[in-house]
Amino acid sequence: MTCMATIMGIQARTIGYDLAGLKMEVHKDMTAAPPRRIARLEVIFNFPHTADETTRMRLQRAAETCPVHYSLNPDVSIRTIFKWPNA
């Protein structure tokens, strides 16, 4: 879900938050029955720096409103986890 990171990067630049060092993990679960398709995605963001509540909310909202997120089949379950240091 690099789209999420891209949109978050645009927001981060706007508000002055440095995303250098951001790490992402994506885990995918497939359906068991044919036709095989993605059933569930879990996206985990590990942020490099602490941030205040307003900054966290703005970056999280940016990630959750990326165009690809809205383009996926609504049957795909998407869980997004945001991990902040010292939060």
N, C-alpha and C positions, 0 to 999 in steps of 0.2 A: 504494500500500500504506500508506495513512494509518493503518490499524489497527496496523501495526508501530510507527509513530511514537507512536501513542496509548498502547500498552502500554509502550513504552520510556519515555514521559513519566511514567507512573505509577511505574515503577521508579526513574526519575531523582529524582522528588520524594521517594521513600522514602529514597534514599541520599544526597540532598543535592547532586546534580549538576545544574548549570544547562544546560538544553537550548536556551536562547534563542540564536537564530542557526543552529540546525541546518538543513542543507539536504539535500533528498532529490531524487534523480533516478530515474525509472522508465523503462526501455527495454523495449519489447515486440516480440517476433517472432511473426508469424502463420504458420500452416500454409499450404502452397501449394495443397494439394488440398482440394476441398470435403468436408465442410462446413468453412468457414473457422473457425478457433478459435485461441486463444492457444496457442502452442507453448512459448514461453520468456519469462520475465520476469527482468530484471536490476534490482535495487534497490541504489542507491548512497547511503549516508549519509555526509555530510561534517560532522564534528563541529566545533563552534566552539571547544572548549577541550580541553586535554590531560586525561588521566585516568590513574590508576594501573591496573595490570593487573586487579585485582579489579573495579574499577568498569567497565572496558571489557567484561570477560567478562559481568558481570551485565546490562549494557545490551544487549549483543549477544544474549545468551540470551533476554532479554525480547522483542526484535524477532522472533527466529526461532520463537517459540512463540505468536504471535498467532493468534486463532481463525480469521481469514480464511485464513491460510497453510494451516491444516489443512482448510479447507473447499473449497479449489480441487481440481480434478480431479488425481489423482496423475500424469497424463501431462504436466502442465505443469511444465517445468523452471524452478526458481527459484534464482537466484544472488544472494546478498546480499553486498555489499562495504561494509566499514566503514573509513572514512578518518579517522584521527585526526591532529591537528597534532603534529608532532615525534615521531611514533611509528615 
